[in-house]
Amino acid sequence: MVLVSSAEPYLTVDEPTFVARFLLDPQADTVETVANADVFVDLPDGSSWSLTIFTVEEVRRLLAAWRASGDVANGSYFWTSDHVIVPEPGINVMTAAIRELVRSGDITRAGCRSGG
């Protein structure tokens, strides 16, 4: 069973193999529409991993915005050390990606170890 709760400033998803704390923008994000979220993933072994999860469309939007503003070499690239890209927006899609990262052990390669 997945338990979702909202403790400001995080939306928390509690699963048997991890707890994910999503930092959402209360002015722009909803559970269904969030397309860019910073997430802390806490594992039962006590380790904590940070990720930034984007949708494919959000990456396109950022590149276009940077192209228009002249930032990031006119939007010529996208880079981040702890990114995960998902096909669609929403907490459910992002949680499914985290679930697989934890199951496969890839959380230790995709995420950055954090202090929690």
N, C-alpha and C positions, 0 to 999 in steps of 0.2 A: 504494500500500500504506500502511495506517495502522499506525503503531507506537505501542503503548501501553506506558508504563513507570511504575513507581512509585518516585520519589525523594522521600523524606520532606521536607517535608510535602505534596508535590504528587503528583498522578497526572498524567502528561504524555501528551498525544496529539500525535504528530508526523506531520503531513501535508505534502504538497508545497507548499501555499500558506500554511501557518501552523503554529505550535506552540502548543497550548493547555495551560496548567498549571492544573489543577483543585485547589482547596484543599478537601479532604474531611475530614469528622469521622470519625476511625478508630473511634469508639465507635458511630456511628449510620449512616454511609453505606457503601453498597457500589456497585460499578459499575452494577448493575442498578436500585438503589432510590434513588439520590441524587435529591432533589427540590428542593434549595436549595444552590447552589454559587457560590462566588466563583471567577472564572476570569481568568487573564491570557492574552491572545492576542498572540503575537509574530509579526510579519509579516516577510517577506524584506527589506523596505525599511528594517528596523531599528526601526520603530515598535512600540509595545506598547500594548495597550488592555485596560482592566479592565471586566469585566461581572459582574453577579450574575444567575444564571439560576435561575428558579423554575418549578415546575409550576403549573398552574391550581389543582390541589388544595392545594398548599402555600400559595398566596395565601389560599385559603378558610380553611385551618387557622390561619394567622397572624391573619386578621381575627377569627375566633372566639375565639382566645386573648386577643387585645387587648380584645374585647368583654367577656370574662369578667373580665379584670384591670383594666379601666378605662383601659388605655393607649391611646394614639393616638386620643383622643376616643372612647373606648369601641369601638374597632375600626371607626370610621366611614369610614376611607379607607386606602388603601395607596399609598405613594409611594416612589420611589427614582430617582435620576438615571441610573443605568446598568443598568436591569433589562431582561431579556428573559424572556418567558414562553413556555414550551413545553407541549405538550399532555400529555406523559407523562414519568415519571421515567427516569433512566438517562443514562450517559455517551454512549451511541450517539445518543440523541435530541438531547442538548445539543450534541454534536459536529456533527450534521447542521445544526442551527441556526447554529452558528458558521461552518460551511462556506458556507452561503448568505449570511450577513452579509459574509463576506470576498469572495465571488464578486461580490455586488451593489455592494460598496463601502459598504454601510450600517453596517459596523463602526465607521466614523468618526463616525456619528451616534448609534448605539446605545451605544457604549462611551465610556469616559473615557480619554483619553490618559494613560498612566502611564510611570513611569521604568523599568519592566521588572522 
